[in-house]
Amino acid sequence: LFLATLTYDTLRFEYEDFPETKEPVWILGRKYSVFTEKEEILLDVTSRLWFTYRKNFPAIGGTGPTSDTGWGCMLRCGQMIFAQALVCRHLGRDWRWIKGKRQMDNYFNVLNAFIDKKDSYYSIHQIAQMGVGEGKSIGQWYGPNTVAQVLKKLATFDTWSSLAVHIAMDNTVVMEEIRRLCQSNVPCAGAAACPALESDVLFNGCPEDVGLRERLALWKPLVLLIPLRLGLTEINEAYIETLKHCFMMPQSLGVIGGKPNSAHYFIGYVGEELIYLDPHTTQPAVEPGDGGCLPDESFHCQHPPCRMSIAELDPSIAVGFFCNTEADFNDWCQQIKKLSLVRGALPMFELVERQPSHFSNPDVLNLTPDSSDADRLERFFDSEDEDFEILSL
């Protein structure tokens, strides 16, 4: 029943069912048993927004590519981890997508933020063009850090979600910086592109209400992305337990990274295997239907998810967390501190109250492109996509 074979663009994928194991299955902070909750596991996975390569979308920048096949896999993974943050923000972690069931407006608002057209907040068009400022030409491959930096910049225009996006550089999460960011009621410190939130600011076309303004003043929902290097050419085994624990936290947004040759969005693990959504399928671009409703089935992965051994993970990753409230953030800090006491688990990053004095200005650090991207590009580039031509360059 659960074994599916799909054919897309002459690529053939075999999807295996979950192994019959006593080991728990963890999906973005939720624990499941394969024996008693297989349907729930598959429903949880299917409910995540799944972004893949697309073809025949409007040309990026008016004259650029009309497909991202062969170069957009990390950009799609960035969209997936950010979409999960928007789902948690606007729909909640318990929300589920059921095929054929009429979804609420907020669901379509989230999905529309990622559609392949130039005016969607987080479209491939926006990510590719914003990446030019990070030293990436359109059609060039991104690393996890670059896509995180670009998404942070794009989030400043998304006043509907009003997120505080923090990218922790140098393997260090500074609590004071995050509190300052989340407690400010200006969308982002020092960015000329964002207007201050004044009373006449419209939120997605609606005047903001008082409750919303109060909420903004107290704590802006936090998207925390932590780019990490967990080894030289392969993942250091000492980090594996800590990485697993990240998927166990209720604040988990998962991990973007991959294995040499392709980028994936990792949403959980079972035993010694990571569970992931794979963007390496080319689907036609989707046009909005009548009344603005999108045909949305192709944005949900309706087969058992892919798995791979944790040991195969490329050491360059970015880990994501979402803290909707200050209490969520405080709880996350407590869990990270406890994790440092787990035997055999080497911390992947440091959690500190204040900026260590040897740090330079964090904003300067945050805007540097990945130093490791270019030299690792050949190793990481999608070998399986050599058969494709990039359309309409």
N, C-alpha and C positions, 0 to 999 in steps of 0.2 A: 504493500500500500504506500509506504513512504519512499520507496526507491523511485527516483525520477530520472529520466534522461531527456535533456533539452538540446535542441540544435539551434544555434544562432549563427548566422553568417559562416556556415561551414565549420564552425568550432563546435566540438562535441564535449559536453560536460557530463560526467557521471556523478550523481549525488548519492552518497551513502547515508543510511539512517544512523542515528546515534548508536554508539556501542551499548550493548546490554551490560551495564556496569553498576556496581553499588556506589561508585564515586558520585558525589553530587554534581549537578550541572549548574554553573553560575552564569547568569546573563545580566550584565549591568546592575549588579547589586541584589539580584533576586536568586534564591536558591531553589533548585528543582530536583526531583527524583525522576530518573528515566523510567522507572517501573510504574509509577503512579501518576506522573504528570507530563507524559509525552505530548499530549495535545496542547497543554498550556505552554510548554517550551516552544513548540512550533508556532503557536499563536503570538507569543512574545517576539520571536525572531521576525515573523512576517510583518508585525506591526511597526518595526523600525523602518524608517525611510531609506530606500535602497537607490543609490544613484550610480549609474553605469555610464560607460561611453555612450554618446548619442551621435547620430548623423543627420544631416539636412536641417540643422538649426540656422538661424540668421547668422551671416558672416560676422565673426568677432571683429569689432572695430570697423565694420562696414565692408572691409575688403579682405579680412583674414580668413582663417579656417572655418568651415561649416561642420566640422566633425572634430572630436577630441580623441578619436581612436589612436592609440599608440603613444600619446603624451599626457593625457588628462587623468591618469589613474589616481595620482596623489591629490589632485584637485577635487576629484569625486569623493575620495576618502575624507578630505577636509569638509566637504559639504555634508557628508553623512554624520560626522561627529558633531558638527554645528547644528544640523537638523535635530539631532537627539536633544541638544540643549534647548532648542525652541519648542520641541514636543514637551519636555519637562516643564518649561516655562508657561506654555499656553494651554496644554492639554493634561499634563500630569503623567507621572511614570506609570500609573495604572491604566492609562488609556490603551485601548486595543483597536486595531483596524480589522473589520470583518468584511470580507468580499461581498459586494452587493448591498451592504447596509449604508443608508444615507448618513454621511458624516457631518459634524457640526461645522459652522463657518470658520472657526479658528483653525481647524485642520486644513482647510483649503488656503487660508491665509499663510500658514506655515509652508505648505507645499509651493504656493506661488512665489515665495521668497527665493526659491531655488530653480525655478523654471529657466530653460535655456533661451533667455532673451535679455537684451542689454539693460532693461530697467528693473530686473528683479534684484533684490538686495544682495543675494549671494549666488548669482548665476555664474556659470563658467565664464561668461563674457566679463563680468565684473572682476572675478578672481584673476583671470588672465591679464586684463588691462591694469589692474592695481599692482600686479606682480612686476610690471615694467619698472615701477619705482623701487622695487627690491632687487633690481638687476637681472630680471628674468625676461627674455623676449617672449612674445606670444608663441605658443607651441613648444616652449622649452619645458623640460621636466623639472618639477619642484621636489624639495625634500620636506620632511615634516615641519621643520622650523619655519621655512619660507611660507608654507600654506597657513600656518598659525598666525604669522605676522600679518599676512594679507587679510585674513578673516577678522582679525582684531580691528584693522582699519575700516573694513566694510561695515562692521557692527555699529560704528559711530553714526551711520546714516539710518539705522534701523530704530527709529524712535518708538515704534510700536512695541518692540521687545525690551527696549531700554536696558540693555545688558551692560555689566561691567566686565570687560574681558581683560584678563591679566595673563601675560606670558612670563613664566618664571625662568629666567636665564641663569646660566652658570650652575645648574643643578641646585639652586637655592630658592626656596619659597619664603618670602619675607612677609610675615603676618601684618606688620604695621602698614606696609605698602598697600596690601589688599584691603585692609579696613579703611584706609584713606580713600581708596578708589571707590569702594562700594558705598561709603557714607557721604560722598560728595553728590550733590544733586545736579552737577553739570555732567553731560554725557561722557566727556573724557577730558582729562586734564591737558591743557596746552594745545589742543587740536583746533586750529582755526576753522576747520571744516564743520565743527558742531556748534550750533547756536546754544546759548544757555536756555534752560527750560523756563520760559516765561509763561505767563498765564494764557497767552494767545497761541501757544504751540499746539498744533493739531496732532493727535495720535491716530494714525491711520485714517485720517479724515474726520475723526470725531473730536470735539473739544474735550480736553482731559478733565476728569472729575476730581473733586477735592480728595477723595480717598486715594486716588492714584498719585496725586501730588504728595500726599503724606507718606505713602509707601516709598516713593522715590527718595524722599528726604531721609528716610530711615536706613534703607539698605537696598541697593540695586542688586538684582540677581547676578551671581558671579559665574562666569565661565573661566575656569582656570586650566590653562594648557601648559604642560611642562615638557619641553623638548629635552630628550636625554640621549646619551650615548652609553649603551650598556656593554661595552666591550670593543675590541678593535675590529676584527672582521667577523666574529660571531659572538653571540650573547654569552656573557660570563654566567656560568651556572649559579653563582652565588646570588644573582638577582632574581632568579626564577620564582622563589617563594614570595618575594615582595611584589613582583608583577602580578602573581595570582591574587594576592590580597587586594590589589587595586580594583579587580573585577567584583570583589565581595562587598565593597563599600556602597551604601545606598546612593552616594553622590556620584557614582561612576558614570562617565560618558564613554568609557572604552579607550581604545588605543589606536592611533594611526601609525602605520609603518608597513612592514611586509617581509618578504624574503627576497634575497637577491633576484632581481628580474621583475618583481611586481609589487605594487602597493595594495594593502588591504585595510579594511576597517574591522578591528578585533572587538567583539562584543562580550566575550566570556571565555570560559574554559571548562573542560572536563578532563580529569586525570592529568596527563602530561600533554594534552592537546589544547590548542587555542581554537576558538570558534569565531569565524569571521564572515563578513559579507564581502563579496568580490566584485569590483567594478568592471572586470574584463569581459564584458559582453557588450556588443554594439547594438543599440536599439534605435529605432527612428525617433526623432524629436517629437514631443507631444504638443499639439495645438490645443489651447483652451476650447472647450465645447460651448454649447449655447448657455447663456446665463452665467458665464464665467466659471462653471464647474469643469474641472479637469477630468479627463479619463485617467484614472490614477492607478490602475492595476499594475502597470509596468514599473511603478515606484515601490513595489512591495515584493520581496523575494519569497515566492510561494513554494519553495522546495526546501528540504532540510539544508541547513547552512553548511558551508565548507569547514573542514578542520585541518590543522597541520600541527606537527610537533613543535612545542615551544622552542626546542633546541635549534630549529631552522630559522627562527626569527632574526631578521637583520638587526644589528645592534642600535641603529638610529631610529628612534621612535618619538612620538609625542603622546603623553598620557593626559586624558581630560577628565575634569570633574565639574559638576554643576551644584552650586549652593544657592538655593532659592532664597534663604533667609540667613540672618546672622547666626541663628542657632545651628543651622546646617553647617555653616563654616566652622563654628566652634567645635561641633561634633567631629567634623572631618579632621581638625587639628589634633583632637584627642586620639582619634584612631591612628593617625600617622605616628604620634608619639608612642603609642602602645606597640605599633609595628616594629619600632626600633628595638623592642625587647624580645621579639620572637627569635628563638634560636635558629641559626642557619639561614636567616634572612638578612642579606646585606641591604642597607637603605639605598634606594635609587637616587634620592635627593635629600637635601637638608632642609629642615623647617626651623626658621629662626624668628625671633620676635622683631629684631631691628636689622637694618641694613649694616652688614659688616663694613668697617671703615675702609677696607682695601678695595671696595667696589667703586667703579666709576658710576657716572650718572646712568640710572637704569634705562631712561628713554633712549640714550645714545646706544646702549647695548642692544636694546630691543629692535633697532632698525637695521642692524647689520645682517646681510643675507647669510645663509648657511656657508660657513667656510668649507664644510665637508661635502656640500652638494656636488660641486663641479667634479672633484676628483673621484667621486664614487658613482658618477652618473652612468658610466658604461657598465659597471657591475650591476646597477640597479635597474637599468632601462629594460623595458618590456621585450624580451626576446621573442615571446610568442606572437608579438604583433608585427613581426617583420613582413608577414604576408600582406598586410593591409597597406593601401596607399592612403595618405592623408588627403582628404578631398578638398578641392577648391582652395589650395594655398595661394 
